[in-house]
């Protein structure tokens, strides 16, 4: 020990002194046993597995409460807190080679991907559920906000109390992720066919009258309760990963390597969410864009429900398999004490009186730490900046599928899949490159701030260009076309179809030979239909009087075909390029903001600072964000179903120009 470092009587040196005296007293007895064993003709060697138990019992003493050793100004720290790899108190030498941050990153990233997949599946499933059922406002809020509310309620407590036992929190998080996934799978697993037949009309004067209000209320209530509970569990499980996991990684790697590791961690989060989005996209039902013939197939059968159930089940099994290897890692990685000592010598941007701050585990200490953080204006500004950055990704996930579907005339499945493919490389690449850039350039604190500002301005400029990348709306009978002067705008009924007694409850669009889109074959006045080569065609449509006529294989003239009319717009690749670039540059600043937050607070308050930033993110970002985007999207609705079961139904047709301005304006 150096002279400048005071010796602590109850510390490590005292323990070593007592151990040396004990060894000296035990030495004569050992010498006598050695002489006796030398006289024995056979020397018996102790098997290795018998040595493991004494080591484990000695290691059990590590669970006893240690006196905290305050680091000195010279940066020296006590490395006796470092633990070996193993399950609980059983320290196994077999996994010592895996006791490093790189192996931890492998299992951590797999677990983060699992939760991301669950999030993607949940979002797609909820969107499909809301299209099929009338859901009250309070039920919508419970479905969409249960994750954010639960995570906001526990973030502070997990950050403060879990900071001392990070690995245990990771294990609990892994278990809760699997449990939450099974809760979301339960409604689909236990219900064979959750939706009854709906009143679907196909052609004029041939209306199939089946009550559309007779739905299985048991499935609806079961879905709402289990998905709300499942998302609540996921919200609790997420906080150890995204708060304690970040601090665990940051304190186990060098200062300028943290950006790369954190970039990889957040990249896997986006990849998992996009994977769930892409996996769930083919399972989205397409009732609103399908004809009666398609609606009478097995779209509601057990096969569809089994596919949803098995996706959640596989994810839960993977999450639970990660539980065991995560439990083997120590709370303090080997070598991390030296890394912490080096980081203490760096320039910090907080009050020096808090440099060696030590807090207990009482509520009083928690509020004392929160008061110190709330008085830090830089921390609050960085948390609000992270909130603004998250709104771009929230808007993309909430608004992008509907926007693509209506602006570029895509099917719901295609729009959802394409949105996931944009979110996947855009968000993931931005997080990864942002972390790699700040690590490679070894940015200082001020350099991080400049990087955040520049990338935010670039993403905003790119977002402005999206306004100019839109398609002209196609002509839609009764919406922006008045049935060749015989009808009124805003009214689907005209003299040519008033005798058909059509209903607007089912949207089954067709495109006439006059290049005008009609809400359904009934509103086009079509008298009969054929199915040739698995393609349906409509004939003798009284509202379709112009356009080129084509014959089918039987010599009849085709008036209309199912689906939307071709908008003759080829700007989709340009739009994808702009929205992709916007997501990349917006995600660039995520890792720099996280690193900046941990540099403006004392070491003992880093986890708590991230917890505070996540609460601010939830209150001002993820909770009001989806509601804001959905409300804005609904405000651009032109025609909405208002006759189904006496309730206001979903929006069928949107104002494409207004959607473009709202997407950028928000």
C-alpha positions in Angstrom: 0.0 0.0 0.0 1.1 3.6 -0.7 1.7 5.9 2.2 -0.9 8.3 1.0 -3.6 5.7 1.2 -5.0 5.1 4.8 -5.1 1.5 6.0 -8.5 0.3 7.1 -8.5 -2.0 10.1 -11.6 -3.9 9.0 -10.7 -4.0 5.3 -8.8 -6.3 3.1 -5.4 -5.8 4.8 -6.7 -6.8 8.2 -8.3 -9.9 6.8 -5.0 -10.8 5.1 -3.1 -10.3 8.5 -5.5 -12.6 10.3 -5.3 -15.2 7.5 -1.4 -15.1 7.6 -1.4 -15.7 11.4 -3.9 -18.6 11.0 -1.7 -20.1 8.3 1.4 -19.9 10.7 -0.4 -21.7 13.5 -1.6 -24.4 11.1 1.8 -25.0 9.6 3.1 -27.5 12.3 0.0 -29.6 12.0 0.4 -29.7 8.2 4.1 -30.7 8.5 3.2 -33.6 10.7 0.5 -34.7 8.3 2.9 -34.5 5.5 5.4 -36.7 7.2 2.7 -39.3 7.9 1.6 -39.2 4.3 5.2 -39.7 3.1 5.4 -42.9 5.0 2.2 -44.2 3.3 3.0 -46.5 0.3 0.2 -45.0 -1.8 -0.5 -41.3 -2.2 -4.2 -40.6 -3.0 -4.9 -37.5 -5.1 -8.1 -35.5 -4.4 -10.5 -35.6 -7.4 -11.2 -32.2 -9.0 -14.9 -32.4 -8.4 -14.3 -32.6 -4.6 -12.4 -29.4 -4.7 -15.3 -27.6 -6.3 -17.6 -27.8 -3.2 -15.1 -26.2 -0.8 -14.5 -23.4 -3.3 -18.3 -22.9 -3.6 -18.7 -22.7 0.2 -15.9 -20.2 0.4 -17.5 -18.3 -2.4 -20.8 -18.3 -0.4 -19.2 -15.8 1.9 -19.3 -13.3 -1.0 -23.0 -12.9 -0.3 -22.2 -11.4 3.1 -22.5 -7.7 3.3 -19.2 -6.0 2.6 -18.1 -2.7 3.8 -18.0 -0.2 1.0 -14.5 0.9 0.1 -14.5 4.5 -1.0 -12.2 5.1 -3.9 -9.3 7.4 -3.3 -8.4 10.4 -5.4 -5.6 8.5 -7.0 -8.1 6.2 -8.6 -7.2 3.1 -6.7 -10.1 0.8 -6.0 -10.6 -2.5 -4.3 -10.9 -5.3 -6.8 -12.1 -7.9 -4.2 -15.7 -7.3 -5.3 -15.1 -9.1 -8.6 -16.7 -12.5 -8.6 -16.1 -15.6 -10.6 -18.5 -17.1 -13.1 -21.0 -19.6 -12.0 -24.6 -20.3 -10.9 -25.3 -18.6 -7.6 -22.6 -19.4 -5.0 -21.3 -22.4 -7.0 -18.3 -20.9 -8.9 -17.5 -23.2 -11.8 -14.1 -23.0 -13.4 -15.5 -24.4 -16.7 -17.2 -21.1 -17.6 -14.4 -18.8 -16.6 -13.4 -18.4 -20.2 -16.9 -17.0 -20.9 -16.9 -14.6 -18.0 -16.3 -11.5 -20.2 -18.4 -8.7 -21.7 -18.4 -10.2 -25.2 -20.1 -13.4 -24.1 -22.5 -11.4 -22.1 -23.4 -9.3 -25.1 -24.3 -12.5 -27.1 -26.9 -13.6 -24.6 -28.1 -10.1 -23.9 -28.7 -9.3 -27.5 -30.6 -12.6 -28.0 -32.9 -11.6 -25.2 -33.4 -8.1 -26.5 -34.2 -9.5 -29.9 -36.8 -11.8 -28.3 -38.6 -8.9 -26.7 -38.4 -6.9 -29.9 -40.1 -9.7 -31.8 -42.8 -9.8 -29.2 -43.3 -6.1 -29.5 -43.6 -6.3 -33.3 -46.1 -9.2 -33.1 -48.1 -7.4 -30.4 -48.4 -4.2 -32.5 -49.4 -6.0 -35.7 -51.9 -8.2 -33.8 -53.5 -5.2 -32.0 -53.8 -3.3 -35.2 -55.6 -6.3 -36.8 -57.8 -6.8 -33.8 -58.9 -3.1 -33.8 -59.9 -3.5 -37.5 -62.0 -6.5 -36.8 -63.8 -5.4 -33.7 -65.4 -2.3 -32.3 -63.1 -1.4 -29.4 -64.0 1.3 -26.9 -61.7 4.2 -26.2 -60.7 3.0 -22.8 -60.0 -0.4 -24.1 -57.8 1.1 -26.8 -55.9 3.0 -24.2 -55.4 -0.1 -22.1 -54.1 -2.1 -25.1 -51.7 0.6 -26.4 -50.4 2.2 -23.2 -50.2 -0.7 -20.7 -46.5 -1.3 -21.6 -45.5 2.3 -21.3 -47.4 3.0 -18.1 -46.0 -0.1 -16.3 -42.5 0.6 -17.4 -42.7 4.2 -16.3 -44.0 3.2 -12.9 -41.2 0.7 -12.1 -38.3 2.4 -14.0 -37.0 4.5 -11.0 -37.2 1.7 -8.5 -35.5 -0.9 -10.8 -32.8 1.6 -11.6 -32.1 2.4 -7.9 -32.5 -1.0 -6.1 -31.5 -3.2 -9.0 -28.2 -1.5 -9.6 -26.7 -3.6 -6.8 -27.8 -6.9 -8.2 -27.9 -6.5 -12.0 -27.5 -10.1 -13.0 -30.5 -11.2 -10.8 -32.6 -8.5 -12.5 -31.5 -9.8 -15.9 -32.6 -13.4 -15.0 -36.0 -12.1 -13.7 -36.4 -10.0 -16.9 -35.8 -13.1 -19.0 -38.4 -15.1 -17.2 -41.0 -12.2 -17.4 -40.4 -11.8 -21.1 -41.3 -15.5 -21.7 -44.3 -15.2 -19.4 -45.6 -12.1 -21.1 -45.3 -13.8 -24.5 -47.3 -16.7 -23.3 -50.0 -14.4 -21.9 -50.3 -12.8 -25.4 -50.5 -16.3 -27.0 -53.2 -17.6 -24.7 -56.3 -16.0 -26.4 -55.4 -17.4 -29.8 -54.4 -20.8 -28.4 -57.7 -21.3 -26.5 -60.1 -20.1 -29.1 -60.7 -22.1 -32.3 -62.8 -19.6 -34.3 -63.2 -16.2 -32.7 -65.3 -14.4 -35.3 -68.6 -15.2 -36.7 -69.8 -14.6 -40.2 -70.2 -11.0 -41.2 -72.9 -9.5 -43.5 -71.1 -9.5 -46.9 -72.7 -8.3 -50.0 -71.1 -9.0 -53.3 -73.2 -7.9 -56.3 -76.4 -5.9 -56.8 -79.6 -7.6 -55.7 -77.8 -10.6 -54.2 -77.2 -9.6 -50.6 -76.1 -12.1 -48.1 -77.9 -11.1 -44.9 -76.0 -12.4 -41.9 -75.8 -10.4 -38.7 -72.5 -8.7 -38.4 -73.0 -7.9 -34.7 -73.0 -11.5 -33.5 -69.4 -11.9 -32.6 -67.8 -13.9 -29.9 -67.7 -11.5 -27.0 -65.7 -14.1 -25.0 -62.7 -13.8 -27.3 -62.8 -10.0 -27.4 -62.8 -9.7 -23.6 -60.2 -12.5 -23.3 -58.0 -10.8 -25.9 -58.2 -7.4 -24.1 -57.5 -8.8 -20.7 -54.6 -11.1 -21.6 -52.9 -8.7 -24.0 -53.1 -5.8 -21.5 -51.7 -8.1 -18.8 -49.0 -9.4 -21.2 -47.9 -5.9 -22.1 -47.8 -4.9 -18.5 -45.4 -7.8 -17.7 -43.3 -6.9 -20.8 -43.1 -3.3 -19.5 -41.7 -4.5 -16.2 -39.3 -6.9 -17.9 -37.9 -4.3 -20.3 -36.5 -1.9 -17.7 -33.7 -4.1 -16.3 -32.6 -4.7 -19.9 -32.6 -1.1 -21.1 -31.5 0.6 -17.9 -29.3 -1.8 -15.9 -28.1 -3.6 -19.1 -26.7 -0.3 -20.5 -24.9 0.6 -17.3 -23.6 -2.9 -16.9 -22.1 -2.8 -20.4 -20.8 0.8 -20.0 -18.9 0.1 -16.8 -17.4 -3.2 -18.2 -15.7 -1.6 -21.3 -13.3 1.2 -21.9 -14.7 4.7 -22.3 -14.4 5.1 -26.0 -15.5 1.5 -26.7 -18.9 1.9 -25.0 -20.5 3.5 -28.0 -19.9 0.4 -30.2 -21.2 -2.0 -27.6 -24.3 0.1 -26.9 -24.8 0.6 -30.6 -24.9 -3.2 -31.1 -27.3 -3.6 -28.2 -29.8 -1.0 -29.5 -29.4 -2.2 -33.0 -30.6 -5.7 -31.9 -33.6 -4.1 -30.3 -34.7 -2.5 -33.6 -33.9 -5.7 -35.5 -36.1 -7.7 -33.1 -39.0 -5.3 -33.5 -38.8 -5.3 -37.3 -38.6 -9.1 -37.3 -41.8 -9.3 -35.3 -43.4 -6.8 -37.7 -42.4 -8.9 -40.8 -43.4 -12.2 -39.1 -46.8 -10.8 -38.2 -47.5 -9.0 -41.5 -48.5 -12.2 -43.5 -50.9 -13.0 -40.7 -52.9 -9.7 -41.0 -56.4 -10.3 -42.2 -57.7 -8.5 -45.2 -61.4 -8.5 -44.8 -61.7 -4.9 -45.7 -60.2 -5.4 -49.1 -61.6 -8.8 -50.0 -64.6 -10.0 -51.8 -67.4 -12.3 -50.5 -65.8 -15.4 -52.1 -62.6 -14.7 -50.1 -64.4 -14.0 -46.9 -66.1 -17.3 -46.9 -62.8 -19.2 -46.8 -60.9 -20.4 -43.8 -59.4 -17.0 -43.1 -60.8 -17.1 -39.6 -60.0 -20.8 -39.0 -57.7 -22.5 -36.6 -54.8 -22.4 -39.0 -54.6 -18.6 -38.7 -54.9 -18.6 -34.9 -52.4 -21.4 -34.6 -49.8 -19.4 -36.5 -50.2 -16.4 -34.1 -49.9 -18.8 -31.1 -46.8 -20.6 -32.3 -45.0 -17.3 -33.0 -45.4 -16.2 -29.4 -44.6 -19.7 -28.0 -41.3 -19.9 -29.9 -40.2 -16.5 -28.6 -41.1 -17.4 -25.0 -39.0 -20.6 -25.3 -36.0 -18.8 -26.6 -36.3 -16.2 -23.8 -36.4 -18.9 -21.1 -33.4 -20.7 -22.6 -31.4 -17.6 -22.1 -32.2 -17.5 -18.4 -29.6 -20.1 -17.4 -26.5 -18.7 -19.1 -27.4 -15.2 -17.9 -27.5 -16.4 -14.3 -23.9 -17.5 -14.6 -22.4 -14.1 -15.1 -21.0 -12.2 -12.1 -22.4 -8.8 -11.0 -19.0 -7.3 -11.6 -17.0 -8.4 -14.6 -13.3 -9.2 -14.2 -11.3 -6.2 -14.9 -14.1 -3.7 -14.6 -12.7 -2.2 -11.4 -9.6 -1.0 -13.3 -11.8 0.4 -16.0 -13.8 2.3 -13.4 -10.7 3.7 -11.9 -9.5 5.0 -15.3 -12.9 6.6 -15.9 -12.8 8.5 -12.6 -9.7 10.3 -13.8 -11.5 11.8 -16.8 -13.1 15.2 -16.8 -16.7 15.1 -15.6 -19.4 17.8 -16.0 -21.1 17.6 -12.7 -20.5 19.1 -9.3 -17.3 17.7 -7.8 -18.9 17.4 -4.3 -20.9 14.5 -5.8 -17.9 12.7 -7.2 -17.6 10.2 -4.4 -21.3 10.2 -3.6 -22.5 7.1 -1.7 -26.2 6.3 -1.2 -27.9 3.7 0.9 -31.0 1.7 0.0 -33.6 3.7 1.9 -36.4 5.8 0.4 -34.7 8.8 1.8 -31.6 8.0 -0.2 -33.7 7.5 -3.4 -35.3 10.9 -3.1 -31.9 12.4 -2.4 -30.5 11.0 -5.6 -33.6 12.1 -7.6 -33.2 15.6 -6.2 -29.6 15.8 -7.4 -30.6 14.6 -10.8 -33.6 16.9 -11.2 -31.3 19.9 -10.4 -29.1 18.9 -13.4 -30.5 20.9 -16.4 -28.2 19.2 -18.9 -29.7 15.8 -18.0 -33.2 17.0 -18.4 -32.4 18.6 -21.8 -30.8 15.3 -23.0 -33.8 13.3 -21.8 -36.1 15.6 -23.7 -33.9 15.3 -26.8 -34.1 11.5 -26.6 -37.9 11.8 -26.4 -38.0 13.9 -29.5 -35.8 11.4 -31.3 -38.0 8.5 -30.3 -41.1 10.3 -31.9 -39.7 9.7 -35.4 -39.5 5.9 -34.8 -42.9 6.0 -33.1 -44.4 7.9 -36.1 -42.9 5.4 -38.5 -44.2 2.4 -36.7 -47.7 3.9 -36.2 -48.3 5.9 -39.3 -46.1 4.4 -42.0 -48.2 1.2 -42.8 -51.4 3.2 -43.3 -49.6 5.9 -45.2 -48.0 3.4 -47.6 -51.3 1.6 -48.1 -53.3 4.7 -49.0 -50.6 6.8 -50.7 -49.2 4.2 -53.0 -52.2 1.9 -53.3 -50.7 -1.2 -51.6 -52.5 -4.1 -49.8 -52.4 -4.1 -46.0 -50.0 -7.1 -46.0 -47.7 -5.5 -48.4 -47.8 -2.1 -46.7 -47.0 -3.7 -43.3 -44.2 -5.8 -44.6 -42.6 -2.9 -46.4 -42.9 -0.7 -43.3 -41.1 -3.4 -41.4 -38.4 -3.7 -44.0 -37.8 0.1 -43.8 -37.8 0.1 -40.0 -35.3 -2.8 -39.9 -32.3 -1.4 -41.8 -33.1 2.2 -41.1 -33.4 2.2 -37.3 -30.8 -0.6 -36.7 -28.2 0.9 -39.0 -28.6 4.3 -37.5 -28.1 3.1 -33.9 -25.2 0.9 -34.9 -23.4 3.6 -37.0 -24.1 6.3 -34.4 -22.3 4.2 -31.7 -19.4 3.2 -34.0 -18.8 6.8 -35.1 -18.6 8.3 -31.6 -16.3 5.4 -30.5 -14.0 5.6 -33.5 -13.6 9.4 -33.3 -13.3 9.2 -29.5 -15.7 12.2 -29.1 -15.5 14.4 -26.1 -18.7 15.6 -24.3 -18.9 18.8 -26.4 -18.3 16.8 -29.6 -21.2 14.5 -28.7 -23.5 17.5 -28.3 -22.5 18.9 -31.7 -23.0 15.4 -33.3 -26.5 15.2 -31.8 -27.5 18.7 -33.2 -26.1 18.1 -36.7 -27.7 14.7 -37.2 -31.1 16.0 -35.9 -31.1 18.9 -38.3 -30.2 16.6 -41.3 -33.0 14.2 -40.4 -35.5 17.2 -40.2 -34.4 18.4 -43.6 -34.9 15.0 -45.2 -38.3 14.7 -43.6 -39.4 17.9 -45.2 -38.8 16.5 -48.7 -41.4 13.8 -48.0 -44.1 16.3 -48.7 -43.2 16.5 -52.3 -43.1 12.7 -52.7 -46.8 11.7 -53.0 -49.2 10.4 -55.6 -52.3 11.9 -57.1 -55.4 10.2 -55.7 -57.3 7.9 -58.1 -60.9 8.7 -59.0 -63.3 7.2 -56.4 -67.0 7.1 -57.1 -68.9 9.0 -54.5 -65.7 10.4 -52.9 -64.0 12.6 -55.4 -66.0 11.6 -58.5 -69.8 12.1 -58.7 -70.9 9.1 -60.9 -70.4 11.0 -64.1 -72.6 13.9 -62.8 -75.5 11.8 -61.6 -74.5 11.6 -57.9 -73.1 13.8 -55.2 -69.6 13.9 -53.6 -69.6 12.3 -50.2 -72.5 10.0 -51.0 -71.8 6.5 -52.3 -75.4 6.0 -53.4 -76.4 7.3 -56.9 -79.4 6.7 -59.3 -77.5 3.8 -60.9 -77.2 1.8 -57.7 -80.1 3.0 -55.5 -82.2 -0.1 -56.1 -79.4 -2.4 -55.0 -79.7 -1.5 -51.3 -76.0 -1.5 -50.8 -74.3 -1.2 -47.4 -71.0 0.6 -46.6 -70.2 -1.8 -43.7 -68.0 -3.9 -45.9 -65.3 -2.4 -48.0 -64.6 -4.5 -51.1 -63.2 -2.2 -53.7 -63.3 -2.9 -57.4 -61.8 -1.1 -60.4 -64.0 -0.5 -63.4 -63.0 -0.4 -67.0 -63.5 3.4 -66.8 -60.5 3.6 -64.4 -62.8 4.6 -61.5 -62.7 2.8 -58.2 -66.0 1.8 -56.6 -66.6 1.0 -52.9 -68.0 -2.5 -53.7 -69.4 -4.4 -56.7 -72.9 -3.5 -55.3 -72.2 0.3 -55.5 -71.0 -0.2 -59.1 -74.3 -1.9 -59.9 -72.8 -5.1 -61.0 -75.4 -7.8 -61.7 -73.3 -11.0 -61.7 -69.8 -12.3 -61.4 -67.5 -15.1 -62.6 -64.4 -16.8 -61.2 -62.1 -17.7 -64.1 -58.6 -19.1 -63.4 -59.0 -18.2 -59.7 -59.7 -14.5 -60.6 -63.0 -12.9 -60.1 -64.6 -10.6 -62.6 -67.9 -8.6 -62.7 -70.3 -8.0 -65.5 -73.4 -5.8 -66.4 -72.4 -3.0 -64.0 -75.0 -0.2 -64.4 -72.7 2.5 -63.0 -69.9 1.7 -65.5 -70.7 3.1 -68.9 -67.3 4.1 -70.4 -63.9 2.7 -70.9 -62.3 -0.1 -73.0 -64.1 -3.4 -73.0 -62.3 -6.7 -72.8 -63.7 -10.2 -73.3 -63.1 -13.1 -71.0 -62.6 -16.7 -72.1 -66.3 -17.2 -72.6 -66.9 -14.1 -74.8 -68.5 -11.9 -72.1 -67.4 -8.3 -71.7 -65.7 -7.6 -68.3 -66.8 -4.4 -66.6 -64.7 -4.5 -63.3 -62.1 -6.4 -61.5 -61.5 -6.7 -57.7 -58.9 -4.5 -56.1 -57.8 -0.9 -56.3 -57.2 1.0 -59.6 -53.6 1.6 -60.7 -52.6 5.1 -59.6 -49.8 5.1 -62.2 -47.5 6.5 -59.6 -43.9 5.4 -59.5 -42.6 7.4 -56.6 -42.5 4.7 -54.0 -38.7 4.0 -54.3 -38.0 7.7 -53.9 -40.2 7.8 -50.8 -38.5 4.8 -49.3 -35.1 6.4 -49.9 -36.2 9.6 -48.0 -37.9 7.9 -45.1 -35.0 5.4 -44.8 -32.4 8.3 -44.7 -34.6 10.2 -42.1 -34.7 7.1 -39.8 -30.9 6.6 -40.1 -30.0 10.2 -39.3 -32.6 10.4 -36.5 -31.2 7.2 -34.9 -27.6 8.5 -35.1 -28.1 10.6 -32.0 -29.5 7.8 -29.8 -26.2 6.4 -28.5 -24.5 9.8 -28.1 -27.4 11.0 -26.0 -27.1 7.9 -23.8 -23.4 8.3 -23.4 -23.8 12.0 -22.6 -26.4 11.3 -19.9 -23.9 9.0 -18.1 -21.1 11.6 -18.3 -23.1 14.4 -16.6 -24.0 12.4 -13.5 -21.9 10.8 -10.7 -21.0 7.1 -11.2 -23.4 6.0 -8.4 -26.3 7.8 -10.1 -25.9 6.5 -13.7 -28.6 3.8 -13.5 -30.9 6.2 -11.7 -30.3 8.9 -14.3 -31.2 6.5 -17.1 -34.3 5.6 -15.1 -35.3 9.3 -14.9 -34.7 9.7 -18.7 -36.9 6.7 -19.4 -39.7 8.1 -17.3 -39.4 11.4 -19.2 -39.4 9.5 -22.4 -42.6 7.7 -21.5 -44.4 10.8 -20.2 -43.6 13.0 -23.2 -42.9 10.5 -25.9 -44.1 7.0 -26.0 -47.4 7.6 -24.2 -48.8 10.6 -26.1 -46.8 9.9 -29.3 -48.9 7.0 -30.7 -52.1 8.7 -29.7 -51.0 11.9 -31.4 -50.1 10.1 -34.7 -53.3 8.0 -34.7 -55.5 11.0 -34.0 -53.8 12.9 -36.8 -54.2 10.0 -39.1 -57.9 9.7 -38.3 -58.4 13.5 -38.9 -57.4 12.9 -42.6 -60.2 10.3 -43.0 -62.6 10.9 -45.8 -65.1 8.1 -45.5 -65.7 6.0 -42.4 -68.0 3.0 -41.7 -70.8 4.3 -39.5 -73.5 1.6 -40.0 -71.9 -1.5 -38.5 -73.8 -2.5 -35.4 -74.7 1.1 -34.8 -71.1 2.1 -34.0 -68.7 4.4 -35.7 -66.4 1.9 -37.5 -62.9 2.2 -39.0 -61.8 4.6 -41.7 -62.0 3.2 -45.2 -60.6 6.1 -47.3 -58.0 8.8 -46.4 -57.1 12.2 -47.9 -53.6 11.4 -49.2 -52.4 15.0 -49.5 -53.5 15.8 -45.9 -51.7 12.6 -44.7 -48.4 13.8 -46.2 -48.6 17.2 -44.5 -49.6 15.6 -41.2 -46.7 13.1 -41.3 -44.1 15.9 -41.7 -45.9 18.5 -39.5 -46.0 16.4 -36.4 
